[in-house]
Amino acid sequence: MTSHIRVISTVAFGSCDGSSGSPVTVVLSSGDLDLSLMRQIADTYACETTFASLPSATDGTWKLRFFLRGREMSMCVRGTIGAFAAVAKYEQHVLEHVQVSTGVGVLSVNWKRKAAGVIVCVDQLAPTFGPPVDDPMPLLRAIEAPDGSLDSVVGPVQTVSVARAKVMIPTADLSALGTTLGWGR
């Protein structure tokens, strides 16, 4: 089967005028693409790449796959938002409430065209919390946070995930983060 594809560069979490945001490459296709072709396309771009297969007539579920430099990810909210911002712009007859099949399961996506752009909302799985980190000092040194910058009232240093785990480091304020990394400014 031959798939027709459209490659779109867009942003998620951006300003309404498009002057800022997080870049996403979206590949809209009329069918499933070969894994090696998806990796090759994703390697061409220097940002997260989302492959969105148009829904079949039988169940209406969109299929999304996410890649970053050749590595497939099970879920990417930024990529999902970028995909449906692109869908809203280029596909005229798409429902504003859809089901999306991802590597973490089927999720609901709602979007709406507004005068200033597109608003996209993605349902996510309930978060899972890892155990508290026994010794957070190596992490604090890595982000150049000074001793005493942890805010234990907010919570412990631990991993939290709705798809891909991230380390949460509660600090009293952003100024505790090192400026060498471009944070805390």
N, C-alpha and C positions, 0 to 999 in steps of 0.2 A: 504494500500500500504506500502511496506517495503522500507525504505530509507537506502542506503549505505552511511556511513559517513567516513570522514578522518579528524582527528584533527591534525593541524599543528601549531607549535609555530614558530613565525617569528618576524621580526622587521620592523617598518616603520620609515622613516626619519633617516635612519642609514647610517653608513659608508659602502663603497663598500666591505670591507673585513668582515663585519658582527660583528665587535668588539664593535659597539655602536649602539644606536637607541632606539626606543620606542617599548616595547614589545606588541605584538598582538597575540591572539589566533584566528585561523581561522578554522572553521568547514565547509568543503566542503561536500555537500550532493546532492544526486540524486533526492531529492523531499522535500516537505515541512515537517518540523518536528513539533511535538506538542510543544506548548508554555511552558508547564511545563517541558518538557525534555530540551528545550533550556535554561530555567532558571537554571535547575539543572547542565547542562554542564558549563554554564557561572559561576556559583557559585564555581565550582571546580578550576577555574583559578583565579589568582590574577591580571588580567589585562583585558582590553577591549576584548570582544569576538565577532567576526563577523561570522554570519552564511550566507554562500553563497550557494544558490540553483542553480545548473547547469541550464542553459537556456532550455526552452522547444523548441521542434522542430518547433512549430507553430510561435512564434514571436522572438525568439532569445534573449529575455531580461533576464538578470541575476536578481535574487532577493536577496537583502542583508538585513539582520536584525542585529541590534547591541545591545549588552548587556554589562552592567558593574555591577557585583555583583548582578545579578538578576533583575536589573532595565533596561527596554528597552529604547533605545534612538532612535530618529527619523533619525539621521544621524551621521556618524563618519568618517571623512576624513582619519584619521589614520587607522581605520579598513578597509576602502575601499582600501587604498594603500596596506595594509598587505594582504588583500584577493587576489588582483591581482598579487602581488609578489608571493604568494603561487600558484595561478593558473598558472602563467608563468612557475613555476618550476615543477608542478605535472601534469598538463593537457597539452597534446601535441598539440591538434587541436583546439585552441581557437583563435578567431579573435583578433587583436590588437586594434580594435576600437569597443566598445560594449556599449549597453544601459543597465543601472542598475536601477532597481526599488528599491527605498528606502522610508522611512517614510516621506520624504519631496517631493517626486515625482521622476520622471525618469530623471537621469543625464547621461551624456556621460563620459566614462572612456577610456583613451588611454594609452597603455603601449607598451614597446619595450624591448626586451632582448638586453643587452649589454654585452661585454666581462666581465665587472666587476660586473654585477648584472642586476637588472630590474629597469627601470625608469617608474613610473606610474604618470599620470596626471589626475586629477579629476575636471570636470567642477562643479562649485558651483552656487548656487542661488545668486542674487544680495543681498548685505548686507542691513539689516534694522537697523536703528539707533534709540535708545531710547532717551528720553529727557536728557539734561545735568543734572548731579547730583547736587542738590542745595548745599549740604554741603559735600564736599569730604573729610573733615578732619578725620572722623572715618575710611574711607578706607585707607587713608595715614598712620594712626596709625597702622592699621592691617598689613600693609606691611612694617612697620618700616621705612617709608620714612620721612625725616626731613621736617620741615616747609620750604616753599619756593622751594620745589623740583618739583612742577608741572610746565610743560612747556605749557602755555596757547596759545602759537603760534601754536603748533602742533594741539591742539583741546581741547575740554572740556572732563571731566570725564563723561563717558556715557557707556551704554550697546550697543554692536554691535553684530549682529547675521547673520549668513548664514544658521544656523540650530539650534544651541544651543547658547543662549546669553552668552557673556563674558563681564566683565567690563574692559573697556580700560582706563588706567590711564597714561596719557602722562607725562613722566619725562624728565628732561634735559639729563640724561645719566643713565646707569645702576648702577653707584655708588650711586645713590640716594636710591636704594632699600636696605632694611635691610639685613645684612649678617647673622643674626640669622636664617633666613628662607633659607639660602643657595643661595640667590640671590646677585647680585652685586659683585661677586668675579671675 
